[in-house]
Amino acid sequence: MADAGEIRFGGTQRTGVGTWMRVPTRVGPFRTTDLMTVTEWEEEKTMAVDHVGTVSGFGRFDLEPIGDGTRLTWSEELRFPWWLGAKVGAWVAGPFLKRIWQSNLSRLAARVTVNDL
């Protein structure tokens, strides 16, 4: 994820509900540390996180077998604080975040896609 500098786990747990992490994040000139806690975990199927900190909200990844492959669905809902414009700030940032996330997903697809020739 181009916007995430690294993942710093907050304890020894690395998988499952309760895992928490700090993720230094940069979007253009804006920097923050995203604090996330895993709230849902179903091995090889679902991971959901709560975001707390400057920007709050939740995110979710779902994997679904489809034919000979797997469909990844990613959903994210973020809330901006008043000093970043709250709903207006989220609306303005939306197209930029969407572009970043689409690029992140494209890079992920390039790493995991296997084409049989």
N, C-alpha and C positions, 0 to 999 in steps of 0.2 A: 504494500500500500504506500504509494508515493507520498502521501500526506503524513504518514506515521514514521517517526524517526526510529523507534525501537519499541519493544515491549519489555517492561520491567515488572516482573511478577512480584507481588506483595507478600509472598510466603513461599513455602515449599510446594504447595499444591499447584499443579500445572494443567489439570483437566477436571471437569465436572463442576456441578453446582457449588458455588462458594469461592471458586478461583477468582482472585482479583488481581488487577494489574494497573500500572500507570503507563500511559502511552503519550510521549511528547509528540504533539501534532502541529503541523505548519500548513496553513493555507494562505498562499501569497505572503503578505507582510504580517499576518496574524499568527501568533503562536500561543499555544495553551497546552496544558497537560490533561489529557482525557483520562479520567478514573473510571474503570469499568469493573463490574462484578458479573460473573456468569450466573444467570438466574434459571436457565433451563439447559439441560444437556442430555441428549439421547445419542449414544455412540453411533457414528456413521449416519446420523439423520438430522439432528437439530442442535443448534447452539444459539442461545439468546443472552444478551447482556443488557444491563442497566448502565447508562452513562450518568455520572455525577461530576460536578465540578463547574467550570465556567459555562460549558454547554452541557445540558442534561438531555435525557431522553432514553431511547432503547433501540437496540438493533437485533436482528435475527437472521441466521443463515439456516436454510433448509436444503437437504439433499434428497432427491427423489430419483429412483431408478427409472430409466426411460429407454426402451429398446436395448441397445448394446452400450448405452452410456448412462450418464447421471446428469440431472438438471439441478443447477444451483440457483436458489432463489434468495435474494438478499433484500431485506427491508430495513429501513432506518427512519426513525422519527426523532428529530432534535429540537430542543427548545433553547432559544438564545436569551441571555439576560437582558434586562432593560437597557443597560449601557452599551450593548451591541445591537440595539434596535428592536429587541424582542421579536414579535411576529414580522415586522417590516424588515428587520435585519435578516431573519430566516428566509423571507421571500427574495430579498436581494441576493443573498448568498446561494440560494437554491440552484440556479443554473451553473454556478462555478463548482459547487459540490457535486452536482450530477455529472459534470464533465470529468472531474477527478475520479469519482467512483466508477464511471464507465471505463476510464483508462485503467484503473486498478483491476477491474474485472477482465478487460482484454488481456492484460499482462498475465493474469492468473490462467486464463483460458489457453494462452500460448504455452504456458509451462506444463499444463496437464492434458492437453489435447493430443491424442495419438491418431494419426491417419494411416490406415492400412492401404498400401499401394498395390 
